[in-house]
Amino acid sequence: HCVNIIVQNTIAERKGLNVLGDKQFQVSAGDCHNLQVEFLPKNIGITRCIITFKIQGNGSEFSISRFVNVKAGSPEDDEILKPTKPYRRQKILNYPAYYRPVPYTDKSGSFKFARSLKPFGIPGFWRSSVKDFSAKDQIVELFSGSKVNVTTNQPEAYGKLLSLENYRSVFERLLWTEEIQMEIDIMNFDMHNVSFPRHGMKNYKLYCPGLAESRPSVLKGDVILIRVSKGKSYEGYVERVELENAI
């Protein structure tokens, strides 16, 4: 069987990538067809272009899109900027201590939520269970009347044992565990010994390297926790982001 293929690269052409030759051809099962492209870079760096293939055959039609990454620049610059050693993610060896922050209060009324929600923190007993690695055993025990081998990881076995009686208890603990892991992950972006200069009459400014590249991603309304050395923890809300500064 043969299918008719139409190459559509209108979006890619705007970025400088053009498909040469015939953009409509037929391909039989098992055949291979090569496409030749040319690229006129408009910027230095990596350009990501999308090419769409419209496939017609047997009275049906569908499209498949694929990305093409093209790198433009000087090889000498790449040699200078290339990494000198493999990236290794920072490992947090000790489980972080949890400090309940002083909640943010906006006396001016400029920062408003559509609907205020009450805080719903992770219970202290579950934090202790995760810390001493007994959380998994406790979740298994919630499957009342069942005998589950804790040493094997078979998600399908646990799913069959869920019931109306244990559904809430199981999943709220799973969500608590996921949130604790998120707290640990975000600690990779912790900053120590930083200062908060005033910005205007009521705001403070935090310089955060990598913020412009969304490493980390901080948006309006996000919470930043501040802990004074050997003191209390406070929370503040981001009102706006200016390049590498969170206000």
C-alpha positions in Angstrom: 0.0 0.0 0.0 1.1 3.5 -0.8 0.4 6.7 1.2 0.6 10.3 0.0 2.7 12.6 2.2 2.6 16.4 2.2 5.4 18.3 4.1 4.2 21.5 5.8 7.0 23.7 7.1 5.4 27.2 7.2 6.2 27.7 10.9 9.8 26.4 10.4 10.3 28.8 7.5 9.7 31.8 9.8 12.7 30.6 11.8 14.9 30.1 8.8 14.5 26.3 8.2 13.3 25.4 4.7 12.6 21.9 3.2 14.2 21.6 -0.3 12.8 19.6 -3.2 9.4 18.2 -3.7 7.2 18.6 -0.6 4.6 16.0 -1.8 5.6 12.4 -2.5 4.4 8.8 -2.1 5.9 6.2 0.2 5.2 2.5 0.2 5.3 0.2 3.2 8.9 -0.4 4.3 10.3 2.4 2.1 12.6 5.2 3.3 12.5 8.8 2.0 15.2 11.4 2.8 14.4 15.1 3.1 17.0 17.8 2.5 16.8 21.0 4.4 18.6 24.3 4.5 18.9 26.6 7.5 19.6 30.3 7.6 20.0 31.2 11.3 18.4 34.4 12.6 20.0 34.0 16.0 23.0 32.3 17.6 22.2 29.3 19.7 19.7 26.4 19.3 16.6 26.9 17.2 13.7 24.5 17.6 11.6 24.2 14.5 8.5 22.1 13.9 7.7 20.2 10.6 4.3 18.6 10.0 3.7 15.6 7.7 0.2 15.2 6.4 -0.4 11.6 5.6 -3.2 10.6 3.2 -4.2 7.0 2.3 -7.0 4.5 2.3 -9.6 7.3 2.5 -8.2 8.7 5.8 -6.0 11.6 6.6 -3.9 12.5 9.7 -0.8 14.6 10.6 2.4 13.9 12.5 4.6 16.8 13.7 8.2 16.5 14.6 10.7 18.9 16.1 14.1 19.7 14.4 16.8 21.3 16.6 19.4 23.3 14.7 22.5 24.8 16.4 24.2 27.9 15.0 27.3 29.5 16.4 31.0 29.3 16.5 32.7 26.0 17.4 35.4 27.9 19.2 32.7 29.4 21.5 31.2 26.0 22.1 34.6 24.7 23.1 35.0 27.5 25.7 31.5 27.2 27.1 31.3 23.4 27.3 31.0 21.9 30.7 34.2 20.7 32.3 32.6 17.9 34.3 29.3 16.0 34.4 26.4 17.7 36.3 25.7 16.2 39.6 22.5 17.2 41.5 23.1 18.3 45.0 22.0 15.6 47.5 20.3 16.5 50.7 21.6 13.9 53.2 19.7 14.9 56.2 15.9 15.2 56.4 15.1 18.9 56.7 13.7 20.3 59.9 10.3 21.9 59.5 9.7 25.4 60.9 6.1 26.7 60.9 6.3 30.2 59.4 4.6 33.2 60.7 1.7 33.7 58.2 1.8 36.7 55.9 -0.6 39.5 56.6 -1.3 42.2 54.1 -2.4 45.3 56.0 -2.6 47.5 52.9 -5.1 45.2 51.2 -3.3 45.4 47.9 -2.7 41.6 47.7 -6.0 39.8 47.5 -7.1 36.3 46.7 -10.3 35.3 44.9 -11.1 33.0 47.7 -9.0 32.5 50.9 -8.4 28.9 51.9 -7.5 27.7 55.4 -4.0 26.2 55.8 -3.9 22.4 55.6 -0.5 21.4 56.8 1.1 18.0 56.9 0.4 16.3 60.3 3.4 16.0 62.5 3.0 12.3 63.0 3.3 11.7 59.3 6.5 13.7 59.0 7.9 11.6 61.8 6.8 8.4 59.9 8.5 9.5 56.7 11.6 10.5 58.6 12.0 7.1 60.3 11.0 5.1 57.1 7.9 3.6 58.7 5.4 5.3 56.4 5.2 2.5 53.8 4.4 -0.1 56.5 1.7 2.1 57.9 0.0 2.5 54.5 0.1 -1.2 53.9 -1.6 -1.7 57.3 -4.5 0.4 56.1 -5.5 -2.4 53.8 -7.5 -4.0 56.6 -7.9 -7.8 56.4 -5.4 -8.2 53.6 -2.0 -9.8 53.5 0.3 -7.8 51.3 4.0 -8.6 51.0 5.8 -5.3 51.8 9.0 -6.4 50.2 7.5 -6.6 46.7 6.5 -3.5 44.7 3.4 -4.5 42.8 1.1 -1.4 42.3 -1.6 -3.5 40.7 -1.9 -5.6 43.9 -2.5 -2.6 46.0 -5.1 -1.2 43.7 -7.3 -4.2 44.0 -7.3 -3.8 47.8 -8.6 -0.3 47.8 -12.1 0.2 49.3 -14.4 3.0 50.5 -13.2 2.5 54.0 -9.4 2.9 53.3 -9.4 5.1 50.2 -9.2 8.4 51.9 -6.7 7.3 54.5 -4.4 5.8 51.9 -4.5 8.7 49.4 -4.2 11.5 51.9 -1.0 9.9 53.2 0.3 9.4 49.7 -0.4 13.1 49.0 1.4 14.1 52.3 4.4 12.0 51.2 4.5 13.6 47.8 4.3 17.1 49.4 7.2 16.3 51.7 9.3 15.2 48.8 8.4 18.4 47.0 9.7 20.3 50.1 13.0 18.4 49.9 13.3 19.0 46.1 12.8 22.8 46.4 15.5 22.9 49.0 18.0 22.5 46.2 17.3 26.2 45.5 17.7 27.4 49.1 19.8 30.5 49.6 21.9 31.2 52.7 23.2 34.4 54.2 21.2 36.6 51.8 20.0 40.2 52.4 16.6 41.7 51.8 16.9 45.4 50.8 13.8 47.5 50.8 12.0 48.1 47.5 9.6 51.0 47.8 7.6 51.7 51.0 6.4 48.2 51.9 8.2 45.6 49.7 11.5 43.8 49.9 13.7 42.7 47.0 15.4 39.3 46.8 18.1 38.7 44.3 17.9 35.1 43.0 20.5 34.0 40.4 18.9 32.0 37.6 15.4 33.5 38.1 15.4 34.9 34.6 15.9 31.4 33.2 13.2 30.0 35.5 15.7 28.2 37.6 13.8 28.2 39.9 10.5 29.2 38.5 8.9 31.9 40.7 5.6 33.5 39.7 3.3 36.1 41.2 1.5 34.7 44.2 4.2 32.2 45.1 5.3 31.9 48.7 8.9 32.5 49.8 9.9 31.3 53.3 12.4 33.4 55.1 14.1 32.1 58.3 16.1 34.5 60.3 19.3 33.0 61.6 18.5 31.2 64.9 15.1 32.8 64.8 11.5 32.5 63.5 10.4 31.7 60.0 8.3 34.0 58.0 6.4 33.8 54.7 6.0 36.4 52.0 4.1 36.5 48.8 5.7 37.4 45.5 4.0 40.5 44.0 6.1 40.6 40.8 9.3 39.3 39.2 11.9 41.6 37.7 14.5 39.7 35.8 16.5 38.1 38.6 14.7 39.9 41.5 11.6 38.7 43.3 9.6 41.6 44.8 
